[in-house]
Amino acid sequence: MIFTHAISRLPWAREETAELLVERRLDHESGEAQAFYRSLQDAHEPVRVGIEATGPIHWFEHLLAELGHELWIGDSAKIRASEVRKQKTDERDARLILNLLLAKRFPKDLGSHAS
């Protein structure tokens, strides 16, 4: 997932099959992102969210912890180094993070406080 102060760019897949299920943009200010993650709690399936280390995300960390979802914060430089890019876009970056999670190669930022 690519996370900015106003939006999240989110590709979503099942870990077992790596099948892309959803790809969407979530607005933070309207409450759309919070509603989306709360709806996942009803599915009774574990959720792992991977993001690049970024600015003020404390509200997001607290929300995911409250809902019992797992947040991995990745080392931005290592994420970028894992793929040669022709052009940087939020959509391409979000898919790269998803692919790293599914391949179990996500470079967790060891300085992060998330689980």
C-alpha positions in Angstrom: 0.0 0.0 0.0 1.1 3.5 -0.7 0.1 5.9 2.1 0.0 9.7 1.9 -1.6 12.2 4.3 -4.8 12.2 2.2 -5.1 8.8 0.4 -4.0 5.2 0.3 -3.4 3.3 -2.9 -4.3 -0.3 -2.1 -3.8 -3.5 -4.1 -5.3 -6.5 -2.2 -4.6 -10.2 -2.5 -5.0 -13.5 -0.8 -1.7 -14.7 0.5 -2.4 -18.4 -0.3 -3.1 -17.7 -4.0 -1.5 -14.3 -4.7 -4.7 -13.6 -6.6 -5.3 -9.8 -6.9 -8.8 -9.3 -5.5 -9.2 -5.5 -5.2 -7.3 -2.4 -6.3 -8.6 0.9 -5.0 -7.8 4.3 -3.7 -9.0 5.1 -0.2 -9.7 8.6 1.1 -8.6 9.3 4.6 -10.4 12.5 5.4 -13.8 11.3 4.6 -13.5 8.2 6.7 -13.4 5.8 3.7 -10.1 4.2 4.7 -11.3 3.6 8.3 -14.6 2.1 7.1 -12.7 -0.2 4.7 -10.4 -1.6 7.4 -13.2 -1.9 9.9 -15.2 -4.0 7.3 -12.2 -6.4 7.1 -12.6 -7.2 10.8 -16.0 -8.8 10.0 -14.3 -11.2 7.6 -12.6 -12.9 10.5 -9.4 -13.4 8.5 -6.0 -12.1 9.5 -5.0 -9.0 7.6 -1.4 -7.9 6.9 -0.8 -4.4 5.6 2.6 -3.4 4.2 3.6 0.2 3.7 6.7 2.2 3.1 8.1 4.1 6.1 6.4 7.5 5.8 5.3 10.6 7.8 2.5 10.9 10.3 0.7 7.5 10.4 0.0 7.1 14.1 -3.8 7.2 13.6 -3.4 4.4 11.0 -1.1 2.3 13.3 -3.6 2.7 16.1 -6.6 1.8 13.9 -5.0 -1.4 12.6 -3.9 -2.4 16.2 -7.4 -1.8 17.5 -8.8 -4.0 14.8 -6.2 -6.7 15.3 -4.7 -6.2 11.8 -0.9 -6.6 11.3 1.1 -3.6 10.0 4.5 -4.0 8.5 6.4 -0.8 7.8 9.1 -1.3 5.2 12.5 0.3 4.6 11.8 2.7 1.7 15.2 2.4 0.2 15.2 -1.4 0.2 11.7 -1.5 -1.3 12.8 0.8 -4.1 16.0 -1.2 -4.7 14.1 -4.5 -5.1 12.8 -3.6 -8.5 14.2 -1.5 -11.4 11.5 1.1 -12.2 10.9 2.9 -15.5 8.6 5.4 -13.9 7.6 6.0 -10.3 3.8 5.8 -9.7 1.8 5.2 -6.6 0.0 2.3 -8.3 3.3 0.6 -9.3 4.8 1.2 -5.9 1.7 -0.3 -4.2 1.8 -3.4 -6.4 5.6 -3.8 -5.6 4.9 -3.7 -1.9 2.1 -6.3 -2.3 4.5 -8.6 -4.4 7.2 -8.3 -1.7 4.7 -9.3 1.0 3.4 -12.3 -1.0 7.0 -13.4 -1.9 8.0 -13.1 1.8 10.7 -10.6 0.8 9.2 -7.5 2.4 12.1 -5.4 3.9 10.7 -4.6 7.3 12.1 -1.4 8.9 13.7 -2.6 12.1 13.3 0.9 13.7 9.5 0.7 13.3 7.2 0.2 16.3 4.6 -1.8 14.3 4.3 -5.5 14.6 
